[in-house]
Amino acid sequence: MTRAGLSPLAWLDAVERQRRQAGLRRSLRARPAVGTDLDLASNDYLGLSRHPAVIEGAVTALRTWGAGSTGSRLVTGNTELHEQFESVLADFVGAETGLVFSSGYTANLGAVAALSGPGSLLVSDALSHASLVDGCRLSRARVVVTPHNDVDAVEAALAGRTEERALVVTDSVFSTDGALAPLRQLHEVCRRHRALLLVDEAHGLGVRGVGGRGLLHEAGLAGAPDIVVTTTLSKSLGSQGGVVLGPAAVRDHLIDSARTFIFDTGLTPAAAGAAIAALDVLTAEPWRAEAVISRARELAAMCGVPDVPESAVVSVVLGDPEVAVAAAAACLDAGVRVGCFRPPTVPTGTSRLRLTARASLTDDEMDLARRVFTSVLGADRP
């Protein structure tokens, strides 16, 4: 008998063929411990993942607290490092309190679901990160997805609601193209309609605002009592983990109700120690935030991208997924590693190379990037 007649997973064969035909098959590639390629694909925006002070912060925590957190934070997984980091990060961005999760993904899932729920309205930007989208799906709230950065659509959704509570969710800096959310306008609309605003600063922390304090801080909204912030430790801070920042009442509520906090093993102490050290470096070297955007604008110019970047992300739209995959492979063959985004990560017809700038990029590395992109993209570049 054929496999199709025996296996309950036979349907995966057809799915896999369809993905291959559409140019959407993905694969894992292990990177070496010490790479020889120029990395323009990672989210290590400030170049801190290998900073000696950050590594030492992780090593010291590892030796002090052990390799794992040993349990959920409500049982045995909470350490002094977790609470120290929550305090220093909240102070850095201007929030009242913080609560550390095991990842940025679980922070978003936990916060969105716990702050909405049945009988409430959730309004989400069409380009919100997948973790926010999944939080909406798990919330059991009524969800309205509004066009990208359309403040009028958000207002219409809030004005027409029948629910007592409403939560509006958005990225501050959108991950696929680096665009900025209109946070002041969104906050004004939320305040008019008694809605809570949740902003994911994953790509804003360390890049936007004075010394990298984030786009909310830059917009003058830090510490607002009707705003909740989520972010990750895995990008600008070079570590791993997530955090929710906001009023003390929100922190208390999440400890009691966020399932991704209650039932998940706590963040490893080494990750917390590394994040604390990274924040110390950023505080002492605020130039890193400006350097990221400066390098991003250089990368955009050499790739012929018309829009001036406002974040670390440079999006080079090529359209067809196979064209994007081939271009990414050609860049890697020439010594430059770039990201390649295809549907469903981005809309059909907008497959792209996604470049990420780093504060630590050298002039020699930028010269290499210029030569490679000029060759691969097939046009004369500035």
NORVENGI-V762264 format. One line per field, one symbol per residue. psi: psi as a letter, one per 30 degrees, with the letter a starting at -180 (. if undefined). Layout:
psi = ???
This chain:
psi = kleffekfgfffeeeeeeeeefggkllkkkllejlflkjhflgieghffgkeeeeeeeeeeeeeflelffalffdfgkleeeeeeeeeeeeefglelljklfleefeeeeeeefgclkglkkkkkfgkleeeeeeeeffglkkkkllkgjeeeeeeeeeglfkekkkkkllekkfffglkkieeeeeeeeeeghkkkkkjgegekfelljggfleeeefggkgkfgkkklllfgcffgbkllkkkaleeeeeeeeffjefeegkklkkeeeeeeeeeeeeeeefiffeeeeeeeeeeeeeefggkekkkgafkkjjkfdkeeeeeeeeeeeefggkklljklkgellkggklkjkklkfgkleeeeeeeeeeeeeefhlkl.
